[in-house]
Amino acid sequence: MQYTLEVIPLPVSDIDRARDFYRDKVGFHVDIDQEVMPGMRIVQLTPPGSGCSIALGDTIWETMEGPRPAPGSYQGLQLCVPDIKAAHAELVERGLEVSDPVQYAPADGATFMYFKDPDGNGWAIQEYRQRVDKPLHELLRELAAQQ
């Protein structure tokens, strides 16, 4: 059985503000923005090229057991790009406050930049230049086999 990570519910305080931020500043595509059942509005957005989306909703947490995460409490969400300089230029052009790229080591996969959404949810963007030719899961499997 294969499992794919498809949707991550993201805690936000204002669905419209978050939708506009992720669409306009980060460039995510709005897949769904509707009431999916009485009293439950879902906004689902997907980064360009990604198989995983984020879901925004004010009552989405009522369908899950456990504590409701506070808006801004998610940290370490991560996007990957093949060219961090090009991604940085695009995001700055969109008006996103994003850090300059930081290279922690010369190896591919060791350069990052960071931003936060209006609620404070924290994101990292990692450069994997080899992603131009291969999906990330294949690259990571190859790296694990080398160790």
Backbone hydrogen bonds, N-H to C=O, Kabsch-Sander energy under -0.5 kcal/mol:
donor,donor_aa,acceptor,acceptor_aa,energy
6,E,4,T,-0.7
8,I,53,S,-2.1
10,L,55,A,-2.7
12,V,10,L,-0.5
18,A,14,D,-2.6
19,R,15,I,-2.9
20,D,16,D,-2.6
21,F,17,R,-2.2
22,Y,18,A,-2.8
23,R,19,R,-2.4
24,D,20,D,-3.0
25,K,20,D,-0.5
25,K,21,F,-2.2
26,V,21,F,-1.4
28,F,22,Y,-2.9
29,H,46,T,-3.1
31,D,29,H,-0.8
31,D,44,Q,-2.7
32,I,44,Q,-1.6
34,Q,42,I,-2.0
36,V,34,Q,-0.9
36,V,40,M,-2.2
37,M,40,M,-1.0
40,M,37,M,-2.9
41,R,39,G,-0.5
42,I,34,Q,-2.8
43,V,56,L,-2.7
44,Q,32,I,-2.1
44,Q,42,I,-0.5
45,L,54,I,-2.4
46,T,29,H,-2.3
50,S,47,P,-2.3
53,S,6,E,-3.6
54,I,45,L,-2.7
55,A,8,I,-1.9
56,L,43,V,-3.2
62,E,59,T,-1.4
63,T,60,I,-1.3
64,M,61,W,-1.2
72,G,11,P,-1.4
73,S,70,A,-2.2
77,L,122,G,-1.8
79,L,124,A,-2.7
81,V,126,Q,-2.7
87,A,83,D,-2.2
88,H,84,I,-2.8
89,A,85,K,-2.3
90,E,86,A,-2.3
91,L,87,A,-2.6
92,V,88,H,-2.6
93,E,89,A,-2.2
94,R,90,E,-1.5
95,G,92,V,-1.3
96,L,91,L,-2.5
98,V,96,L,-1.1
99,S,114,Y,-2.8
102,V,112,F,-3.4
104,Y,102,V,-0.7
104,Y,110,A,-3.3
105,A,110,A,-0.7
109,G,127,E,-0.9
110,A,107,A,-1.6
111,T,127,E,-0.5
112,F,102,V,-2.6
113,M,125,I,-1.6
115,F,123,W,-1.8
117,D,121,N,-2.1
120,G,117,D,-1.6
122,G,74,Y,-2.4
123,W,115,F,-3.0
124,A,77,L,-2.8
125,I,113,M,-2.9
126,Q,79,L,-2.9
127,E,111,T,-2.6
128,Y,81,V,-3.0
128,Y,126,Q,-0.5
131,R,128,Y,-1.8
132,V,129,R,-1.6
133,D,130,Q,-1.6
134,K,130,Q,-1.6
138,E,135,P,-0.7
139,L,135,P,-1.8
140,L,136,L,-2.7
141,R,137,H,-1.8
142,E,138,E,-2.3
143,L,139,L,-2.4
144,A,140,L,-2.4
145,A,141,R,-1.9
146,Q,142,E,-1.2
147,Q,143,L,-0.7
147,Q,144,A,-0.8
